[in-house]
Amino acid sequence: MCHARRKISDGAVPRRPGRSQYNHGMDSLSRRTFVTAAGMLAARSYAQVKGANERLRVGVIGCGGQAMGHMHALVRMKNTDNVAVSAVCDVFDKRAAQAAQLTGGKIYKNYHDLLADKDVDYVLIATPEHWHFQMTMDAADAGKHIYCEKPMTYNVEQAKKVVAKIKGSGLKMQVGVQGMSDDSYETAWNYVKDGVLGKVVVAQIDYSRNYVGDFWDYPIDPDARPGENLDWKAWLGPAPKRPWDPDRCFRWRRYWDYSGGIATDLFIHRVTRIIKACNLTFPERAVGTGGKYEFTDSLAEIPDTFNVLLSYPGGPDVILVSSMANDTPVEHVLRGHKATLTFTRTGFTIKPQRPWAKEMKEITYEKHGAEALDLHHRNLQNAIRNNEPLKCDCTLGYYGVVACDMGVQSYRKRKYMAWDKSKERIIRA
C-alpha cells in the first residue's frame, strides 16, 4: 500500500524540486530496497545476545499520554537497568519536544530516520493502533527489537504477517499487555494443567468504567495546528483519508478507522490473561453484542457497552464484560468442574466445588511481579541480553488480536463469527 511508506513527521519536510514529498517512484523504491537490505544485516547483528553490561538504547515512536508513562518508567530505569531513551518521534512537534525534554533523546520527524539510527537497540511503538503493523514490520526490517503497545496489530491478517516476520528475524518483540508481567496467569495454568480445577468450562473477566459525561472524551490540545506543527496526513497514514478532525486525532479510540474501541483498548488486557491461564490459542466461534446505550449523543462510533462471548475448542467459553457507564466489577474466575479459581489483586484463590470439598483444600497463591510498565520493559531487556522468555511475545499477541477482532467483526456485522483454522482467518459462522 502506498500509505505504508508515508513519512511520520511533525512538520513540513523540504521537497526536492518537481517532486512530491510522497513520491513513490525510483527514489522510494531505492530507499525501500536499501532499508530492507540494511535491516537484514542489522537483524543478524542485533539478534545476537547483548552483554549484561551494555546499555540498551530505546527509540520512542509516538509520544502521547501512554508513551509518556513508558518514558517516565524508562528514565527511572536508566541507572538501575542501564537503559536510556536515545531518540523520540511524533507527528506533533509539541509532544516530540516534551518527550525530548524528559528523556534527552534526539528528535526525529520521520520514524524511518529513527529506525536507521544505529544508536537505537529497540523501539517502543506507542502510536494509535492503525499504525502498529507497518511500524512493526519496518522496525523488524531495520533490525530493531520491538516493544509494541497493545493490540499488536489492528486486525488478524496483519497479526499473521507480524508473527511470520518476527519468527524469521531472530529479533525480540514484546507486546504491551503489561499484565503478563504479573505471574498469576502463568502460575494458574500450572494448576489447570495438573487438573486441580477439573475441566475448565467457563472463564469470565471484565474491564468496566463509569464516565459522568461523554466517554473517552480526552482533552484536545489547542496548540495543535495541522500543516504547521502537526502532520495530519502522516497521522492518518494507512487509515482512510479525511480532512483535519481534532476529535479523531486526540480521541481516536472512539473511531473504527483507528481502533477496535473497548475490545482492543480494554479487552485485550483481559482476554490475554485468560488465554495464558488456560493455554488457549484460537476461538472456534465468537459473538459480540452491545451498543451506545448511555452516551447516545456521543460522536463516538464505537459502543459504550460491549460484551463478547468466545467459544474455544473443547471449552472453555470465555465471557468478556464491559461498559463505560457502570464500573461495578465482575469476578475474574476460571470455573472448573472440581474447583473455581478466582483472581485477586494479590494473586488468586482456588476453592473446591461442594462435591469435592472434603477431598480438596483451599489454595491461596501470592503473586510475584505486577501489571507494570517497568517490569514489562525489563523482561524485554533481559530477553535481548540473556534470551529470557518473553512475557507477551508475538504469538500470544496474535491470539489476543484474533479474540478481539472476532468480537468486533461480530458486533459490526451483526453475525456469529467463526475461525477457519486451515487458513487462519475469520469467517461468518
C-alpha positions in Angstrom: 0.0 0.0 0.0 1.3 3.4 -0.8 0.3 4.7 2.6 2.8 2.3 4.3 5.7 4.4 3.1 4.4 7.8 4.0 6.5 9.6 6.4 5.8 10.3 10.1 6.9 13.8 10.6 5.9 16.7 12.8 6.0 19.4 10.2 6.9 20.3 6.6 9.9 18.5 5.1 11.7 20.2 2.3 10.8 18.7 -1.1 13.1 18.0 -4.0 12.3 20.4 -6.9 9.5 19.0 -9.0 8.8 16.0 -6.8 6.0 15.3 -4.3 7.1 14.6 -0.7 5.1 11.4 -1.0 6.7 10.3 -4.3 6.8 6.5 -4.7 8.9 6.3 -7.8 12.5 5.1 -8.1 13.7 7.2 -5.1 11.1 5.5 -2.9 12.0 2.1 -4.3 15.7 2.6 -3.8 15.1 3.7 -0.2 12.9 0.6 0.4 15.5 -1.7 -1.1 18.3 -0.1 1.0 16.3 -0.1 4.2 15.3 -3.8 3.7 18.9 -4.9 2.9 20.3 -2.9 5.7 17.6 -4.3 8.0 18.6 -7.9 7.1 22.2 -7.2 8.0 21.2 -5.3 11.2 18.9 -8.0 12.3 21.7 -10.6 12.2 23.8 -8.2 14.3 21.1 -7.1 16.8 19.7 -10.6 17.2 22.9 -11.6 18.9 22.8 -11.7 22.7 24.0 -8.4 24.2 26.2 -8.4 27.2 24.7 -7.6 30.6 26.9 -4.5 30.9 25.9 -3.0 27.6 23.5 -0.1 27.7 20.3 -0.6 25.7 19.1 2.5 23.9 15.4 3.0 23.1 13.8 4.9 20.3 10.2 6.0 21.0 7.8 6.3 18.1 4.6 8.1 19.3 4.9 10.4 22.3 1.3 10.7 23.6 0.0 10.0 27.0 0.7 6.3 27.2 4.2 6.8 25.7 4.9 9.4 28.4 4.1 6.8 31.0 6.6 4.5 29.3 9.3 7.2 29.1 8.9 8.1 32.8 9.5 4.4 33.6 12.5 4.2 31.3 14.0 7.3 32.8 13.7 5.8 36.3 15.4 2.7 35.0 18.3 4.5 33.4 20.8 3.7 36.2 19.3 0.6 37.7 18.8 -1.2 34.4 21.4 0.5 32.2 18.9 1.7 29.6 18.3 5.1 28.0 15.9 6.7 25.6 18.1 8.0 22.8 15.6 9.1 20.2 11.9 10.2 20.0 9.5 10.8 17.2 6.0 12.2 16.9 3.8 13.9 14.3 3.0 16.7 16.7 6.0 18.9 17.4 4.9 19.8 20.9 4.8 16.2 22.0 8.1 15.4 20.5 9.7 18.3 22.3 8.1 17.3 25.6 9.5 13.8 25.1 13.0 15.1 24.3 12.9 17.3 27.3 12.0 14.4 29.6 14.5 11.9 28.1 17.2 13.8 26.4 16.5 11.8 23.3 17.2 13.1 19.8 14.1 14.3 17.9 13.2 12.7 14.6 10.4 14.0 12.3 10.3 10.8 10.3 10.2 7.4 12.0 12.2 5.8 9.2 15.1 8.0 10.1 14.8 6.9 13.8 14.8 3.3 12.6 18.0 4.0 10.6 19.7 5.3 13.8 22.5 2.8 14.7 22.3 4.0 18.3 18.8 2.6 18.7 18.7 -1.0 20.0 14.9 -1.4 20.4 11.9 0.7 19.6 8.8 1.5 21.6 5.8 1.8 19.3 3.1 3.8 21.2 1.1 5.2 18.3 -2.6 4.8 17.5 -3.5 1.1 16.7 -3.8 1.6 12.9 0.0 2.3 12.7 1.2 -0.7 14.8 1.5 -3.1 11.9 3.5 -1.0 9.4 5.9 0.4 12.1 6.5 -3.1 13.5 7.3 -4.5 10.0 9.6 -1.6 9.3 11.3 -1.9 12.7 12.0 -5.6 12.0 13.4 -4.8 8.6 15.7 -2.3 10.3 16.9 -5.0 12.7 15.4 -3.4 15.8 14.0 -5.3 18.8 10.4 -4.1 19.4 8.1 -3.2 22.3 4.7 -2.6 20.6 1.8 -1.3 22.6 -1.4 -3.4 22.6 -3.0 -4.6 20.5 -0.2 -5.9 18.5 -2.0 -5.1 15.2 -5.3 -3.6 14.1 -6.6 -6.9 12.6 -5.9 -10.6 12.2 -4.3 -10.5 8.7 -1.7 -8.0 9.9 -1.0 -10.1 13.0 -0.3 -13.2 10.9 2.3 -11.2 8.9 4.0 -9.9 12.0 4.3 -13.4 13.5 5.9 -14.6 10.3 8.3 -11.6 10.2 9.4 -11.8 13.8 9.7 -15.6 13.9 12.2 -15.5 11.0 14.2 -12.5 12.2 15.9 -13.6 15.4 14.6 -10.3 17.0 12.7 -10.0 20.3 9.2 -8.5 20.3 7.2 -7.7 23.4 3.5 -6.8 23.1 2.4 -4.2 25.6 -0.1 -6.3 27.6 1.9 -5.4 30.7 -0.4 -7.5 32.9 1.6 -10.5 31.7 4.4 -9.4 33.9 2.2 -10.5 36.8 2.9 -14.2 37.1 -0.6 -15.1 38.4 -1.7 -16.2 34.9 1.2 -18.5 34.0 1.0 -20.0 37.5 -2.7 -20.5 37.2 -2.0 -22.6 34.1 0.1 -25.0 36.2 -3.0 -25.7 38.3 -5.2 -26.0 35.3 -2.8 -28.3 33.5 -2.4 -30.5 36.7 -6.2 -31.0 36.8 -6.7 -29.3 40.2 -9.8 -27.4 38.8 -11.0 -30.4 36.8 -12.2 -29.4 33.3 -12.4 -25.6 32.9 -15.8 -24.9 31.3 -16.2 -21.2 31.7 -13.9 -18.2 32.2 -15.2 -14.7 32.9 -13.5 -11.4 33.2 -14.4 -7.7 32.9 -13.0 -4.2 32.3 -15.6 -1.6 33.1 -15.5 2.2 33.8 -18.0 4.9 34.5 -17.9 8.3 33.0 -20.1 11.3 34.0 -20.0 12.9 30.6 -19.1 11.5 27.3 -16.7 8.5 27.5 -13.1 8.7 26.3 -13.6 12.5 25.9 -9.9 13.3 26.1 -8.8 17.0 26.0 -8.0 18.4 22.6 -4.7 20.3 22.6 -5.4 23.9 21.5 -1.8 24.2 20.3 -2.3 21.7 17.5 -2.1 23.4 14.1 -2.2 20.9 11.2 0.2 21.9 8.4 2.3 23.9 10.9 3.2 21.8 13.9 1.2 18.7 13.3 1.4 16.4 10.2 -2.2 15.2 9.8 -1.5 13.2 6.6 1.2 11.3 8.3 -1.0 10.8 11.4 -3.7 9.2 9.1 -1.1 7.0 7.3 -2.8 3.8 6.2 -6.2 4.8 7.5 -8.9 6.3 5.2 -8.1 9.9 4.2 -10.1 12.5 6.0 -10.0 16.3 6.5 -8.5 17.5 9.8 -10.6 16.5 12.7 -9.2 17.2 16.2 -11.7 14.8 17.8 -10.3 11.9 15.7 -6.7 13.0 16.3 -7.0 13.2 20.1 -9.9 10.8 20.8 -9.0 8.2 18.2 -10.0 5.3 20.4 -13.7 6.2 19.6 -13.4 5.6 15.9 -13.3 2.3 13.9 -10.7 3.7 11.4 -8.1 3.6 14.1 -9.2 1.3 16.9 -11.4 -1.6 18.0 -12.7 0.5 20.9 -13.3 -1.4 24.1 -12.1 -4.6 22.6 -8.7 -3.5 21.6 -8.1 -0.9 24.3 -9.5 -2.9 27.3 -10.5 -6.5 26.5 -7.1 -7.2 25.0 -5.7 -6.8 28.6 -8.2 -9.2 30.0 -8.6 -11.9 27.3 -4.8 -12.3 27.2 -4.8 -13.2 30.9 -7.4 -15.9 30.2 -5.6 -17.2 27.2 -2.4 -17.5 29.3 -4.1 -19.1 32.3 -5.9 -21.7 30.2 -3.2 -22.2 27.5 -5.7 -21.2 24.7 -5.0 -20.4 21.1 -7.8 -19.6 18.6 -11.5 -19.5 19.4 -13.9 -21.6 17.3 -16.7 -19.1 17.4 -17.5 -15.6 18.7 -20.3 -13.2 19.2 -20.1 -9.5 20.2 -23.0 -7.5 21.5 -23.6 -4.0 22.9 -24.4 -0.5 21.8 -24.5 3.2 22.6 -26.9 2.8 25.5 -25.9 5.8 27.8 -23.9 8.2 25.7 -26.3 8.4 22.8 -25.3 11.9 21.7 -21.6 11.0 21.7 -19.6 11.5 18.5 -18.0 8.1 19.1 -18.7 5.4 16.6 -17.9 2.6 19.0 -20.4 1.3 21.6 -20.2 2.4 25.2 -21.3 -1.0 26.3 -19.7 -4.1 24.7 -19.7 -7.8 25.6 -18.1 -10.8 23.9 -18.6 -14.5 24.2 -15.8 -16.7 22.8 -16.0 -20.5 22.4 -12.7 -22.3 22.4 -12.3 -25.9 21.0 -13.5 -28.3 23.7 -14.0 -25.4 26.1 -14.0 -23.1 27.9 -16.4 -20.4 26.9 -14.8 -17.0 27.7 -17.1 -14.2 28.7 -15.8 -10.6 28.4 -17.9 -7.9 30.0 -17.5 -4.1 29.7 -19.4 -0.8 30.0 -18.3 2.8 30.1 -21.4 3.6 32.1 -21.1 1.3 35.2 -17.9 0.2 36.8 -19.3 -2.5 39.2 -16.7 -5.3 38.8 -17.3 -8.8 37.8 -15.3 -11.5 39.4 -12.4 -12.8 37.3 -12.8 -16.5 37.5 -12.0 -19.9 35.9 -14.9 -22.2 36.6 -13.7 -25.8 36.7 -15.8 -29.0 37.3 -13.9 -29.6 40.6 -12.9 -26.1 41.7 -13.1 -22.4 40.9 -10.0 -20.2 40.6 -10.6 -16.5 41.4 -8.0 -13.9 40.5 -7.5 -11.2 43.1 -5.3 -8.2 43.5 -2.7 -10.2 45.3 -2.8 -13.4 43.2 -5.6 -16.0 43.2 -7.5 -18.4 45.3 -8.8 -21.9 44.4 -11.9 -23.1 46.2 -13.3 -26.6 45.7 -16.9 -27.2 44.4 -19.1 -28.8 47.0 -18.8 -32.4 45.9 -15.0 -32.2 46.3 -14.9 -30.1 49.4 -13.8 -33.0 51.6 -11.1 -34.0 49.2 -9.5 -30.6 48.5 -8.1 -27.8 50.5 -8.5 -24.2 49.5 -5.4 -22.8 47.8 -4.1 -19.2 48.0 -1.4 -18.0 45.7 0.5 -14.8 46.4 1.7 -13.4 43.1 5.1 -12.2 42.0 5.5 -9.3 39.6 2.8 -6.9 38.7 1.0 -5.1 35.9 3.8 -2.6 35.5 5.5 -1.0 32.5 9.0 -1.1 34.1 8.7 -4.9 34.6 7.5 -5.4 31.1 10.4 -3.4 29.7 12.8 -5.2 31.9 11.6 -8.5 30.7 12.2 -7.4 27.1 15.7 -6.1 28.0 16.5 -9.4 29.7 15.3 -11.2 26.6 17.6 -9.1 24.4 20.6 -9.5 26.8 20.1 -13.1 28.1 17.5 -14.7 25.9 15.0 -14.7 28.8 11.5 -15.9 27.7 9.1 -13.0 26.9 6.0 -12.5 29.0 3.9 -11.5 25.9 5.6 -12.5 22.7 4.1 -12.0 19.2 2.4 -15.4 19.3 0.5 -14.5 22.4 -0.2 -11.1 20.9 -1.6 -12.9 17.8 -4.1 -14.9 19.9 -5.3 -11.8 21.6 -5.8 -9.9 18.3 -7.9 -12.9 17.0 -10.1 -12.9 20.0 -10.8 -9.2 19.9 -11.1 -8.9 16.1 -13.7 -11.8 16.1 -15.7 -9.9 18.7 -15.6 -6.6 16.8 -16.4 -8.2 13.5 -19.4 -10.0 15.1 -20.7 -6.8 16.6 -20.2 -4.7 13.4 -21.6 -7.3 11.0 -24.4 -8.5 13.4 -23.2 -12.0 12.6 -21.9 -15.0 14.6 -18.2 -15.3 13.5 -16.1 -18.5 13.2 -12.4 -19.3 12.9 -11.2 -21.0 9.8 -8.2 -22.9 11.3 -6.8 -24.1 8.0 -6.4 -20.6 6.6 -6.2 -18.8 9.9 -8.9 -16.3 9.1 -12.2 -15.0 10.5 -15.3 -16.2 8.6 -19.1 -16.0 9.1 -20.4 -19.0 11.1 
